Amino acid sequence: MRKKDLLSLTPMDIEEFLAGMGEKRFRGKQIFQWINKGIKDFDKMTNLSKPLREKLKDYAYITNIEIKEKLVSNIDGTTKYLFLLDDYNIIEGVVMKYHHGLTACISTQVGCAMGCTFCASTLKGLVRNLRAGEMADQILTMQKDMGERISNIVLMGSGEPLNNFHETIKFIKIINDEDGLNIGNRHITLSTSGLVPQIKALADLQIPINLAVSLHAPNDALRKQTMPIAKKYSIKELIESCKYYIDRTNRRVSFEYALIRGINDDEAHARELSDLLKGMLCYVNLIPVNTVEGKEYKKPNIGDTGKFQQILRGSGIEATIRREMGADINAACGQLRRKYLQKQ
């Protein structure tokens, strides 16, 4: 019998697992509570009998990722982690400090298959999907290290969450459970490069999380230059799937737009984007592009970014400019892992 990662299981999953071993189902809730407090040692689960604890050692384990490297920004306190997994793969996580509390940005895959040209996460492509427990343990590990509760989660680190659909949904259910981390769905943001069928499947689940869609261009020709996924799904298909998501969940969609100087940042692009999104329940998050080693992309100047924002607002579309966090520690996703792998 292959050992089960209990941190990757919902309370009901653990109950089924216990029943299969001839144990009482109600113990599932107790075990779920222990592991979601960050307990990794079965012997510390003091309300379980010793025979059950011994049986769990034989048939189960608890994901336990290790902090390989940690960087703290002197500018804003942003903390970036490089995590070592049990198979020696490397992933990243980031904790950002805001007035409303701590926000953790976590990875959902080792590497990424999407190939977006402005992102460092695509180095060596996709290695493998993360289990739900490996996603949850990023939060537990960062929370323990910070000594403070993490109240907001962003699935915006390395990987495409909807390309790891089953484990991502299970992870959301696990951290949302009141007997676990109890992080509300409205405090969870899932970022996608635009996998149309999966956006619709997510909409049908009607989980009231926040959806952020990486758009980065107002037309197909331009989007294909930086995002290979645009060759599979047109902007028209993508916008239709977002409207479906809005209709099914009654939640506003965020469109992420990385501004790249001389490529997608002029006034004509802003007006085209305004026409594309006009009337939708959405807003636009403008992101001056991060510098990525080996890429020629440059940030737009502040004046052009402001003009782009004003054109959108003038069309009735809410638009914000993302504040860069952890600039002195390369806090953008993929950069720390990229440097580590290059050293290896």
N, C-alpha and C positions, 0 to 999 in steps of 0.2 A: 504493500500500500504506500503510495507516494505521500510524503508529508504535506500537510496543508499550511499555507501561510494565513494564520488567523487574522492578521491585520488587513488582509484583503477580503474579509468576509463581513457581511452585514449580520446583525443579531440573529435574523432568521436563518441565515446560512450556517452560523455557528450552532444553532439549535438542531438543524438537520444533521450536521456533522456529529454532534454528540449523540443524537438518537441512533445514528448508524453504528455507534460504538456501544450501544446499550446503556447510555447514560441519560440522566434526567435533562429534559429540555430547558428547564428554568435556569440551569447553570450557564446557559448561553449568554444571558444578559449580564451575569456577573463577570464572565470572561471578557465580554465586549467592553465593559466599563474599565476593567483593569488595563487592557492593552491600549485603550484610547486615553489612558493617563500616562502612557509612555512606559509602562512596566513590561520588561522583556524577559524576566525570570519567572517561570511558573511557580517556583517555591515561594515567591513573594505574594502569591494570590492566596492569602491566608484564610479566606472563607470557602476554599475548595478543599476537599478531603485529600489526604496524601496519596491514596491509590489513584484518584483522578489526575492529580498533578503528574504522577509518574507515567500514566497512560498518555497524557498530553505530550510529554517529552518524546514518547515513542512515535506518535502519529502526527504531531504538529510542530510548528515553529513560528516565531514572530519576527518579521522583517526588522533588521537592525542596521540602518545605514550609518556610515561613519563620516565625520567631518574631515576632509582631506586638507582643505585650505579655507581660510576665512580672511576677508578683507573688510575693513570698516572705513567709510568715507569720512574725511575730516571736514567736508563741506556741509553735509546734511544728516550724517549718522546712518545712511544706507549701509546695510551689511550684506555682503555677497558670500555665498558658500559654494565650495566645490565638494560634492559628496562622492564617496566611494561605495559602490554597491557590492553585494556579496559575490558577484561574478567578476569583480574588478573593473566593471564599466564605471564611467564618470558622468555625473549630471550636475546641474547647477540649480541653485535657489537663491532668491533675494528677499530681504525684509526691508521695507520702506516705512519710515516714520512719518505719520501725518497727524494733524491735530485731533482727528477722530480715532486714532489708535494705530496699530501695526497692520500693514498689508503684506502678505507673503505672495511672491510670484514663484510658482513651481513648474517643474518640467513634467511632461506626460510621456515622453519617449526618450530613449538614448539616441541623440542625433535627430535628424529630420529628413524626410523624403521629399519635401515640397520644393526645395531648390530655389527659394526666393533670393535674388542676387544681392540684395542689400543686407542680408542676415547672416551672422556668423555661425548660426546653429546648424547649418547644412554641411559643415565640414565632415567629410567621409560618409555623408548620407545618413540613412536610417540604419541603426544597429539593431534595436529591438524595441518593442513596446514595454512600458512600465506596468507592473501590477498595481492595482488600487492601493495595496499596502505600501508600496514604494512611494506613491504619491502622498499618502497620509503621513508616512514617516518623515517626509521632508518637513511637514508642518510641525510634527511632534518634536523633531530634533532641533529645529530653529527656535521653537517656543521654549524648550528647555534651556538652550544656550542663551537666549535673550533674557530669560527670567520674567517674561511678560506674556500675557495672552495675545495670540494673533486673532484678530476679529474679522479680517477680510482676506479673501483668497482670489488670486488671479491666475488662471491657467494660461499663461502667456510666456512661459519659459521655453526651453528646447522642446521641439516636437509639435505635432498637429493633434490636438485633443480629439478631434472627430475622426482621425485616422486610427485612433485607439478607442473606439466608441464604447464598447462593452465595459472595459475597465474604468474609463473616465466616468461613465454614468454610475457605476458601482461606487467609485470614490466619492462622488457627490452625495450619494445616499448615506454613505458611512459618516462623512464629516457633518452632515446635516442632522444626524440622529441625536435626539436629546440626551441619550445615555452616553454619547461620545463627545466629540468636540463641540457639538451643538452650534455650528456656524450656519446662520440662516441663509436660505437660498438667495435672498436679495443681496447678500454680502459675498456672493460668488460670481465671478466673471469668467466666462469661457471665450477664448479668442480663437478664431478659425481663419484660415486662408481662403475659405470659400468652397467647401465641399457641399455641393448643392443637395444631393440626396440625404446626407447626414444632417444638414440643417433642418430639412423637412421632418426627418425622423425624430430629431430633438424636439421640434415643435409639437409633434404628436404626443410626446411624453408629458407635455405641459408642466414641466418643472420651471418655476418662476425665477430662474437665474438670469443674469445679465449676459447678453450675447454681443461680442465685439467682432466685427468682420473686417479683415484686412483688405481694403479696397485699393488704395495707393495709385489709382488712375481713374479718369472719368470715361475712358473708352477702351475697347478691346485691343486695339493696335498698340496703345501705350502700355496697357497692363501686361500684355504678352512679353514685353521687353524685360520685365523684372520678375514676373510671377508665372512659372510654367503651368500652374493650375488653370490659368486663363485660357490655355489652349484646349482644355477639356470642357470648361464651363464658361459660357459667355457672360458678360456683365448683365445682359437682360435676364438670363436664367438665374443668376445670383440675386439680383434685385427682387425677382419674383419669389424666390425662396425666402428672402428676408421679409417680404410682405406677408407671406404665409405664416412665418414665425410670429410676426406682430399680431396677425388675426387670431392665431391659436392661443397665444399667451397673454395678449394685451400688454406686452412689455416693449419698451423702446429699444431699438437697436443702435449700437454705437458703430460708426464706420471709422476705422483707423486709416489715416492717410499720411504716409511718410513723405515729407517734402524733400525732393532732391533737386538741388540747384541746376537750372538749365534743362531739366527733363520733364518735370510735372508740376512746376511751381509758379507758372505765370498766370496772368489775369484771365486769359482765355480758358485755361484749365479750370480755374475757379468758377467761371460762369458755366462751363459745361457740366461741372460737378453739381452746381446749383440746380440746373435743369433736370439732371438725372434723379436727384433726391427730393425735389420739391413736393411737398404734400405728405411725405412719409413721417411716421412717428419715429424720429431718429435724431441723432446729433453726430457731429464730425469731430474727431479727435486728431488735430494736426500735430505731427511728430517730425520736427527737424531731424533729418536722417543722421544716424550714428556713423562715425567713421569706422570702416571695416578694413583691416589690413588686406592689401591686394586689390582693393576696389577703388575706383576713381571718384566715387560719389562724394559730394560736398554738401554741407548744410546751406540752405538759402540764407540770405541776409535777413536781419530782423525786420526791416521795412517791408520786404516782399512777403514775409510770413504774415505780417499784420494786414497787408492789403488783401491777401488770400482769405483771411479770416473775415474781414469786413464785407467782402463780396458775398460770402456765404450768409452772413448775418443779414445783409441787405435783402436777401431772397427769403428770409424767414427761417433759415436753417441755423440752429444753435451750433456754434463751433468754438472749441477751446484749443489752446496751444499747450501741449503737454510740457510740464516742467521737467527738465532733465534731472534725474536723480543719480547720485553716485558717480558723477563725471570723472572724478579722480581715481576711481577703482574699476573703470570699464564695466559698469553695472548692467549694460545692455546684454540681453540673453545671448549665450554662446561664446562670448569673448574670452572669458576665463578658461572654459573648457578647451577652446581652440588653442590658447597659449600652452596649456598643459599637454595636450596631445602633440603639439609641434615639438615641445621639449623632449617628449618620449621618443 
